[in-house]
Amino acid sequence: EVQLVQSGGDSVQAGGSLRLSCAISGNIAGRICLGWFRQAPGKERGAVASILTGGGEPGYADPVEGRFTISEDKDRNTLYLQMDSLRPEDTAMYYCAAGYPPGGCRTVGRRARAGGPDFPYWGQGTQVTVSS
C-alpha cells in the first residue's frame, strides 16, 4: 500500500513563499506520476503541477507557471511544491497524489486535471491561505 503524508502549508501575505512536502512510502512499481492538486471552497479540484518519477519533465497549470516548482527527492522519497510570489487566489486546500494517468503525466499539470480514479493515492491535504 502506498501512503502519502503531507507537511507544510500556512498563512502568508501576498508575495510570500511556502514549500509543501509530501513523504511517500510503500511499494511503487516502476515510474509513477506525482501531482499537486488544489481545491478552493466552491470550486472544483484541479492539478497545479505534475511530474513523472525518475526525471520526468514537469507540467504546470497556467495560473502557477513560473511561480510554482514541483520536484522530487528520490533519496528521501519526498515530493515538494515550492510556491513563490503567492497570490490571494492561490488560497486553497492542497493535496499531493500519485497514480498512472493514461494521458501522460505532464498533461495532468498542464491541463489542471482533477485527478479522479487515475490517482488512487492521496495525501491528507494541507491548507494554504494567502492574504492581500
C-alpha positions as a LaTeX table, in Angstrom:
\begin{tabular}{lrrr}
\hline
Residue & $x$ (\AA) & $y$ (\AA) & $z$ (\AA) \\
\hline
Glu1 & 0.00 & 0.00 & 0.00 \\
Val2 & 1.30 & 3.43 & $-0.94$ \\
Gln3 & 0.96 & 6.20 & 1.64 \\
Leu4 & 1.43 & 9.94 & 1.20 \\
Val5 & 1.89 & 12.19 & 4.22 \\
Gln6 & 1.92 & 15.94 & 3.71 \\
Ser7 & 3.53 & 18.72 & 5.67 \\
Gly8 & 3.89 & 22.44 & 5.22 \\
Gly9 & 1.11 & 24.86 & 4.46 \\
Asp10 & 0.49 & 28.05 & 6.35 \\
Ser11 & $-0.94$ & 31.53 & 6.15 \\
Val12 & 1.20 & 34.09 & 4.34 \\
Gln13 & 0.85 & 37.50 & 2.80 \\
Ala14 & 0.68 & 38.04 & $-0.92$ \\
Gly15 & 4.11 & 37.89 & $-2.48$ \\
Gly16 & 5.39 & 35.42 & 0.06 \\
Ser17 & 6.63 & 31.87 & $-0.39$ \\
Leu18 & 5.80 & 28.46 & 1.01 \\
Arg19 & 7.04 & 24.93 & 0.45 \\
Leu20 & 4.82 & 21.90 & 0.70 \\
Ser21 & 6.23 & 18.43 & 1.29 \\
Cys22 & 4.78 & 15.00 & 0.63 \\
Ala23 & 6.55 & 11.95 & 2.07 \\
Ile24 & 5.89 & 8.82 & 0.03 \\
Ser25 & 6.14 & 5.29 & 1.40 \\
Gly26 & 5.15 & 1.82 & 0.25 \\
Asn27 & 5.83 & $-0.31$ & $-2.78$ \\
Ile28 & 5.71 & 1.52 & $-6.09$ \\
Ala29 & 6.27 & $-0.48$ & $-9.25$ \\
Gly30 & 8.15 & 1.42 & $-11.92$ \\
Arg31 & 7.66 & 5.08 & $-12.63$ \\
Ile32 & 4.64 & 6.82 & $-11.21$ \\
Cys33 & 3.08 & 10.22 & $-11.80$ \\
Leu34 & 3.18 & 12.56 & $-8.80$ \\
Gly35 & 0.98 & 15.60 & $-8.69$ \\
Trp36 & $-0.08$ & 18.53 & $-6.58$ \\
Phe37 & $-3.75$ & 19.43 & $-6.66$ \\
Arg38 & $-5.73$ & 22.18 & $-5.01$ \\
Gln39 & $-9.34$ & 22.88 & $-4.22$ \\
Ala40 & $-10.75$ & 26.20 & $-3.09$ \\
Pro41 & $-14.20$ & 26.50 & $-1.45$ \\
Gly42 & $-16.92$ & 26.26 & $-4.05$ \\
Lys43 & $-14.51$ & 25.28 & $-6.82$ \\
Glu44 & $-13.53$ & 22.00 & $-8.42$ \\
Arg45 & $-10.26$ & 20.33 & $-7.62$ \\
Gly46 & $-7.55$ & 20.75 & $-10.21$ \\
Ala47 & $-3.89$ & 19.91 & $-10.62$ \\
Val48 & $-1.35$ & 22.69 & $-10.40$ \\
Ala49 & 1.76 & 20.64 & $-11.13$ \\
Ser50 & 2.80 & 17.11 & $-12.02$ \\
Ile51 & 5.98 & 15.17 & $-12.56$ \\
Leu52 & 6.87 & 11.61 & $-13.52$ \\
Thr53 & 9.32 & 9.97 & $-11.14$ \\
Gly54 & 12.78 & 9.26 & $-12.47$ \\
Gly55 & 13.37 & 12.60 & $-14.11$ \\
Gly56 & 10.20 & 13.38 & $-16.00$ \\
Glu57 & 9.54 & 16.88 & $-17.34$ \\
Pro58 & 7.12 & 18.71 & $-15.06$ \\
Gly59 & 3.81 & 20.13 & $-16.16$ \\
Tyr60 & 2.23 & 23.26 & $-14.68$ \\
Ala61 & $-1.18$ & 24.80 & $-14.87$ \\
Asp62 & $-1.21$ & 28.25 & $-16.44$ \\
Pro63 & $-2.09$ & 30.15 & $-13.22$ \\
Val64 & 1.05 & 28.90 & $-11.46$ \\
Glu65 & 3.52 & 28.64 & $-14.35$ \\
Gly66 & 6.70 & 30.49 & $-13.43$ \\
Arg67 & 5.75 & 30.80 & $-9.74$ \\
Phe68 & 5.49 & 27.18 & $-8.53$ \\
Thr69 & 8.12 & 24.46 & $-8.83$ \\
Ile70 & 7.48 & 20.76 & $-8.37$ \\
Ser71 & 10.39 & 18.49 & $-7.54$ \\
Glu72 & 11.14 & 15.07 & $-6.14$ \\
Asp73 & 13.91 & 13.94 & $-3.82$ \\
Lys74 & 14.45 & 10.29 & $-4.66$ \\
Asp75 & 16.79 & 9.70 & $-1.73$ \\
Arg76 & 14.18 & 10.95 & 0.74 \\
Asn77 & 11.15 & 9.68 & $-1.21$ \\
Thr78 & 9.63 & 13.12 & $-0.90$ \\
Leu79 & 7.73 & 15.32 & $-3.31$ \\
Tyr80 & 7.90 & 19.09 & $-2.95$ \\
Leu81 & 5.97 & 22.08 & $-4.20$ \\
Gln82 & 7.84 & 25.36 & $-3.90$ \\
Met83 & 5.37 & 28.22 & $-4.17$ \\
Asp84 & 6.70 & 31.74 & $-4.77$ \\
Ser85 & 5.01 & 35.06 & $-5.45$ \\
Leu86 & 1.86 & 33.77 & $-3.82$ \\
Arg87 & $-1.42$ & 35.46 & $-4.57$ \\
Pro88 & $-4.74$ & 35.51 & $-2.70$ \\
Glu89 & $-6.23$ & 33.35 & $-5.46$ \\
Asp90 & $-3.77$ & 30.60 & $-4.52$ \\
Thr91 & $-5.69$ & 30.11 & $-1.28$ \\
Ala92 & $-6.92$ & 26.52 & $-1.22$ \\
Met93 & $-6.51$ & 23.09 & 0.29 \\
Tyr94 & $-3.54$ & 21.44 & $-1.40$ \\
Tyr95 & $-3.17$ & 17.71 & $-1.93$ \\
Cys96 & $-0.39$ & 15.52 & $-3.24$ \\
Ala97 & $-1.30$ & 12.41 & $-5.16$ \\
Ala98 & 0.26 & 9.52 & $-7.05$ \\
Gly99 & $-1.10$ & 7.50 & $-9.92$ \\
Tyr100 & $-0.96$ & 6.35 & $-13.51$ \\
Pro101 & $-2.89$ & 8.76 & $-15.74$ \\
Pro102 & $-3.37$ & 7.27 & $-19.23$ \\
Gly103 & $-2.98$ & 10.62 & $-20.95$ \\
Gly104 & 0.53 & 11.20 & $-19.66$ \\
Cys105 & 1.87 & 12.75 & $-16.50$ \\
Arg106 & 2.89 & 16.15 & $-17.80$ \\
Thr107 & $-0.60$ & 16.71 & $-19.19$ \\
Val108 & $-2.09$ & 16.37 & $-15.72$ \\
Gly109 & $-0.47$ & 19.59 & $-14.57$ \\
Arg110 & $-0.63$ & 21.45 & $-17.85$ \\
Arg111 & $-4.36$ & 20.88 & $-18.19$ \\
Ala112 & $-5.16$ & 21.14 & $-14.47$ \\
Arg113 & $-6.74$ & 17.69 & $-14.44$ \\
Ala114 & $-8.94$ & 16.80 & $-11.48$ \\
Gly115 & $-7.18$ & 13.52 & $-10.80$ \\
Gly116 & $-10.01$ & 11.18 & $-10.12$ \\
Pro117 & $-9.58$ & 7.39 & $-10.37$ \\
Asp118 & $-6.27$ & 7.77 & $-12.23$ \\
Phe119 & $-4.76$ & 8.79 & $-8.90$ \\
Pro120 & $-5.56$ & 6.16 & $-6.27$ \\
Tyr121 & $-3.15$ & 7.51 & $-3.66$ \\
Trp122 & $-3.70$ & 10.85 & $-1.91$ \\
Gly123 & $-2.20$ & 12.86 & 0.90 \\
Gln124 & $-4.34$ & 14.18 & 3.71 \\
Gly125 & $-4.36$ & 17.76 & 2.45 \\
Thr126 & $-2.90$ & 20.95 & 3.82 \\
Gln127 & $-4.34$ & 24.45 & 3.89 \\
Val128 & $-2.61$ & 27.37 & 2.20 \\
Thr129 & $-4.03$ & 30.82 & 2.89 \\
Val130 & $-2.71$ & 33.93 & 1.16 \\
Ser131 & $-3.86$ & 37.31 & 2.41 \\
Ser132 & $-3.73$ & 40.54 & 0.45 \\
\hline
\end{tabular}
